[in-house]
Amino acid sequence: MKFTTKAIHVGNTPNFKAGGTGDVIVPIHLSTTFARKRVYAPTAGYDYSRSGNPTRHALEKNLASLEHGKYAFAYASGLAAITNVLLLLKPGDHVIGIDNLYGGTYRLFSQVFAQWGIQLSLVNFTDGDSLVNYIRPNTKCIWLESPTNPLLKIVDLKSVSTIAKKKGILTVIDNTFATPCWQQPLDLDIDIVIHSATKYLGGHSDVTAGCVITKNKTLGKRLGFLQNAVGAILSPFDSYALLKGIKTLSVRMEKHGKNTKEVVAFLSKHKKIKKIYYPGLLSHPQHAIAKKQMQGFGAMVSFELHGTIQTAITFMESLKLIHIAISLGAVESLIEHPASMTHASVPKKEREKCGLFDTLIRLSVGIEDVDDIIADLSQALKKAN
Ligand SMILES: *Cc1c(COP(=O)(O)O)cnc(C)c1O
């Protein structure tokens, strides 16, 4: 089955068995516990909803198939998913992370897991060769984002996984920006894929969720154990809502991609724009890698304005259609200011070291009519001085 078909059908198989009603979508199973006739035989394999829920399982099956994995787990948020993966590590373990990690992930490492003896080095690498120098004897994990947030740097996933496999290091990627529609990291030998499903997978700014997917049986078993042991599971209702969002993922991504191409073309010509970050541009330093490992360049674009922090703020506050809001990947266009919003928890010195300057703006291009998006950007740029 191809991607779009899987997105619609996997996990949504009608139940024609005796007592089944042939539902075309999976029902929302709210029961927290499942009665059994015999003490040793849970009914249909379910005993308690934290450990396993039919609606959540349907979603997890769907997610595993979209990412070409075998085991998938759904959580109450992206950060709950990330926490579960970090619990695979032990005190004394060292992690190498790509240098502009999502702010919340950085905060989790630096203010929570640091207390439990897990060390993080943020490193500017985009391939295996530039990474190899930072590997220490206790390096147990390489933490990737590609495209990164918000500078949209691209990491050569195959070259990183090749080095990591040789050294027995676990590789993890946060695939939120690319989505499984445009990038399949497990096929490039990355061990674990994470999503903030709050973004493109949900797609409508109405579900907070996260997920973890792997092909590896040992990792799958341990992650399943941790999901139940720690308990930050996705609710049946949110599992249903996410399954519903995923059905339109590929049509949404197609429109997101088309709109973004036009928005980038508009911004590239505008005299108030100092710099644009978008992997689809020929001038992007890792454009060739993006082309090799992705089927689309994403719908996130970041840009710096000429001027000061006030120019950036005036521009954003002059927008009429595009909302100023944290988050991304929804049908509506959203814009944010990393220095004061998503990346405010990264110290200014750290921020500027990796290029997150005060006039940097991140735009999540929605699927509205692109003429309206461009008209709004255009009128707001006129006001920004
Ligand atoms: C939003 C986001 C997260 C965190 O996910 P939540 O669902 O907000 O907990 C993690 N990684 C990336 C890249 C994100 O954009």
The ligand as a Tripos MOL2 file, in Angstrom:
@<TRIPOS>MOLECULE
LIG
   15    15     1     0     0
SMALL
NO_CHARGES

@<TRIPOS>ATOM
      1 C1          6.5340   21.1540   19.3770 C.3       1 LIG1
      2 C2          7.7530   20.3420   19.2260 C.ar      1 LIG1
      3 C3          8.1390   19.4270   20.2210 C.ar      1 LIG1
      4 C4          7.3690   19.2610   21.5190 C.3       1 LIG1
      5 O1          6.1360   18.6850   21.3210 O.3       1 LIG1
      6 P1          4.8460   18.9520   22.2640 P.3       1 LIG1
      7 O2          3.7830   18.1880   21.5870 O.co2     1 LIG1
      8 O3          4.6400   20.4150   22.3020 O.co2     1 LIG1
      9 O4          5.2080   18.4130   23.6180 O.co2     1 LIG1
     10 C5          9.2560   18.6610   19.9950 C.ar      1 LIG1
     11 N1          9.9900   18.7980   18.8660 N.ar      1 LIG1
     12 C6          9.6670   19.6740   17.9030 C.ar      1 LIG1
     13 C7         10.5080   19.7800   16.6790 C.3       1 LIG1
     14 C8          8.5440   20.4740   18.0480 C.ar      1 LIG1
     15 O5          8.2280   21.3520   17.0840 O.3       1 LIG1
@<TRIPOS>BOND
     1     1     2 1
     2     2     3 ar
     3     2    14 ar
     4     3     4 1
     5     3    10 ar
     6     4     5 1
     7     5     6 1
     8     6     7 2
     9     6     8 1
    10     6     9 1
    11    10    11 ar
    12    11    12 ar
    13    12    13 1
    14    12    14 ar
    15    14    15 1
@<TRIPOS>SUBSTRUCTURE
     1 LIG1         1 GROUP 0 **** ****
